[in-house]
């Protein structure tokens, strides 16, 4: 489990860095990074929730954070890519 937590944290950190860059934009790369982050958070959260139910409080906290991050990634994917039908070019403008 420790390995999964570290991998998830690294993927989340990388996703944050990719999304916050103010130079250039590759929609396919951004989409792929968001999908990877959502999957990492889902996998890690599922393991952590199991341990949290066994009374390990810090695992429940981890599970809650993983769910929040997964939901945020999926919302960005839905809003920026799937609803707009965009996979290449500039990100859709926000009204």
SERO-4910 file (N, C-alpha, C, O; in steps of 0.05 Angstrom, whole numbers):
BEGIN
 pado doro    nc1    nc2    nc3   cac1   cac2   cac3    cc1    cc2    cc3    oc1    oc2    oc3
  Unk    A     17    -24      0      0      0      0     17     25      0     11     45    -13
  Unk    A     40     24     14     57     48     15     66     56    -13     67     80    -19
  Unk    A     73     36    -29     81     42    -57     59     56    -72     64     75    -87
  Unk    A     34     46    -69     12     58    -83      8     87    -75      2    104    -92
  Unk    A     10     92    -49      7    120    -40     28    138    -52     22    160    -61
  Unk    A     53    129    -53     74    145    -64     70    149    -94     74    171   -104
  Unk    A     63    128   -108     58    131   -137     35    150   -142     37    167   -160
  Unk    A     14    148   -127     -9    166   -130     -1    195   -125     -8    213   -140
  Unk    A     14    199   -104     23    226    -97     40    238   -119     38    261   -126
  Unk    A     58    222   -131     75    231   -152     59    238   -177     64    258   -190
  Unk    A     39    221   -184     22    227   -207      6    252   -203      3    268   -221
  Unk    A     -5    256   -179    -20    280   -173     -2    305   -175    -10    325   -186
  Unk    A     22    303   -164     41    325   -165     48    332   -194     47    356   -202
  Unk    A     54    312   -210     60    317   -238     36    329   -253     40    347   -269
  Unk    A     12    319   -248    -12    330   -261    -15    360   -254    -21    376   -272
  Unk    A    -11    367   -229    -13    395   -221      7    412   -235      1    434   -244
  Unk    A     32    402   -238     53    417   -252     46    420   -282     50    442   -293
  Unk    A     36    399   -295     30    401   -323      7    420   -327      7    437   -346
  Unk    A    -14    419   -310    -37    437   -314    -31    466   -308    -45    484   -318
  Unk    A    -11    471   -291     -6    499   -283     14    513   -301     20    537   -296
  Unk    A     26    500   -320     45    513   -338     31    534   -355      8    530   -364
  Unk    A     45    556   -359     33    578   -375     45    580   -403     41    600   -416
  Unk    A     60    559   -411     72    559   -438     62    536   -454     61    513   -444
  Unk    A     55    540   -478     46    519   -496     23    503   -485     15    506   -461
  Unk    A     11    486   -501    -11    469   -492    -14    446   -511    -15    449   -535
  Unk    A    -15    422   -500    -19    398   -516    -44    384   -504    -42    371   -482
  Unk    A    -66    386   -517    -91    375   -506    -90    345   -502   -100    335   -482
  Unk    A    -77    331   -520    -75    302   -517    -59    294   -492    -67    276   -478
  Unk    A    -37    308   -488    -21    303   -464    -36    310   -439    -36    295   -419
  Unk    A    -49    333   -439    -64    341   -416    -87    322   -409    -91    315   -386
  Unk    A   -101    312   -429   -122    293   -425   -111    267   -414   -122    256   -395
  Unk    A    -89    258   -424    -76    233   -415    -67    235   -386    -71    217   -370
  Unk    A    -55    258   -379    -46    262   -352    -70    263   -332    -69    251   -311
  Unk    A    -91    276   -340   -115    277   -323   -128    249   -320   -136    242   -298
  Unk    A   -129    234   -341   -139    207   -339   -122    189   -321   -133    174   -305
  Unk    A    -96    192   -323    -78    176   -306    -81    184   -277    -81    167   -259
  Unk    A    -84    210   -272    -87    219   -244   -113    209   -233   -114    200   -210
  Unk    A   -135    210   -248   -161    200   -239   -159    171   -232   -170    162   -212
  Unk    A   -146    155   -250   -144    126   -245   -126    120   -221   -133    103   -205
  Unk    A   -104    135   -218    -87    130   -194   -102    136   -168   -100    122   -149
  Unk    A   -117    158   -168   -133    165   -145   -155    145   -139   -160    139   -116
  Unk    A   -167    135   -160   -188    115   -156   -176     90   -144   -187     79   -124
  Unk    A   -154     80   -155   -142     56   -144   -132     59   -116   -137     42    -99
  Unk    A   -118     81   -111   -108     86    -84   -131     90    -64   -130     80    -41
  Unk    A   -151    104    -72   -174    109    -54   -189     84    -47   -198     81    -25
  Unk    A   -191     65    -66   -204     40    -60   -189     24    -39   -202     11    -21
  Unk    A   -163     24    -41   -147      9    -20   -149     24      6   -152     11     27
  Unk    A   -147     50      6   -147     65     31   -174     64     45   -175     63     70
  Unk    A   -196     64     30   -222     62     42   -226     35     57   -238     34     78
  Unk    A   -214     14     46   -215    -12     59   -201    -11     86   -212    -21    106
  Unk    A   -178      1     87   -163      3    112   -177     23    131   -177     19    155
  Unk    A   -189     44    120   -203     63    136   -227     50    151   -233     57    173
  Unk    A   -240     32    137   -263     18    150   -253      0    173   -269     -8    190
  Unk    A   -228     -7    173   -217    -24    194   -207     -6    217   -195    -16    236
  Unk    A   -213     19    216   -206     37    238   -180     52    236   -172     66    255
  Unk    A   -167     50    213   -142     65    209   -149     93    199   -154     96    175
  Unk    A   -150    112    217   -160    139    211   -145    153    188   -158    164    171
  Unk    A   -119    151    188   -104    165    166   -111    154    139   -108    167    119
  Unk    A   -118    128    138   -126    116    112   -153    127    103   -158    130     79
  Unk    A   -171    133    122   -197    144    114   -193    173    104   -206    181     85
  Unk    A   -174    187    116   -168    214    106   -157    212     78   -164    228     60
  Unk    A   -139    193     73   -127    189     47   -149    182     26   -149    193      4
  Unk    A   -167    164     34   -189    156     16   -206    180      8   -213    183    -15
  Unk    A   -212    197     28   -228    221     22   -214    239      3   -227    250    -16
  Unk    A   -188    244      7   -173    261    -11   -171    249    -39   -172    264    -59
  Unk    A   -167    223    -40   -165    210    -66   -192    213    -81   -191    219   -106
  Unk    A   -214    211    -68   -240    214    -81   -243    243    -91   -253    247   -113
  Unk    A   -235    262    -75   -237    290    -84   -220    296   -108   -229    309   -127
  Unk    A   -196    285   -108   -178    290   -131   -188    276   -155   -187    287   -177
  Unk    A   -197    251   -152   -208    237   -175   -232    252   -187   -234    255   -211
  Unk    A   -250    262   -170   -273    277   -179   -264    302   -194   -276    309   -214
  Unk    A   -244    316   -183   -235    341   -196   -223    335   -224   -228    349   -243
  Unk    A   -208    313   -226   -196    306   -252   -219    299   -272   -218    307   -295
  Unk    A   -238    283   -263   -260    275   -280   -277    299   -289   -286    301   -312
  Unk    A   -280    318   -271   -295    342   -278   -280    359   -299   -292    369   -317
  Unk    A   -254    361   -295   -238    376   -315   -239    361   -342   -242    374   -363
  Unk    A   -238    335   -342   -240    320   -367   -267    324   -380   -269    329   -404
  Unk    A   -288    323   -365   -315    326   -375   -319    354   -386   -330    357   -408
  Unk    A   -311    373   -371   -315    401   -378   -298    409   -402   -308    421   -421
  Unk    A   -273    403   -401   -254    414   -420   -252    397   -446   -245    407   -467
  Unk    A   -257    371   -444   -252    354   -467   -277    340   -478   -284    344   -501
  Unk    A   -290    325   -461   -312    308   -472   -337    324   -479   -349    319   -500
  Unk    A   -345    343   -463   -368    359   -470   -363    377   -494   -380    381   -511
  Unk    A   -338    387   -495   -331    406   -517   -322    390   -542   -320    402   -564
  Unk    A   -318    364   -539   -309    349   -562   -281    356   -571   -274    352   -594
  Unk    A   -265    366   -553   -238    375   -559   -217    354   -550   -218    345   -528
  Unk    A   -199    347   -568   -176    331   -560   -150    343   -570   -129    334   -562
  Unk    A   -152    362   -588   -128    374   -598   -131    405   -598   -154    415   -597
  Unk    A   -110    419   -598   -111    448   -600   -113    461   -573   -104    451   -553
  Unk    A   -124    485   -573   -126    501   -549   -149    491   -531   -169    480   -541
  Unk    A   -146    495   -505   -168    487   -487   -192    505   -492   -189    528   -500
  Unk    A   -216    495   -488   -240    511   -492   -239    535   -473   -229    534   -451
  Unk    A   -249    558   -483   -250    582   -466   -271    579   -445   -292    566   -449
  Unk    A   -266    591   -422   -285    590   -400   -302    615   -401   -291    637   -401
  Unk    A   -328    612   -401   -345    636   -403   -344    654   -378   -357    675   -377
***
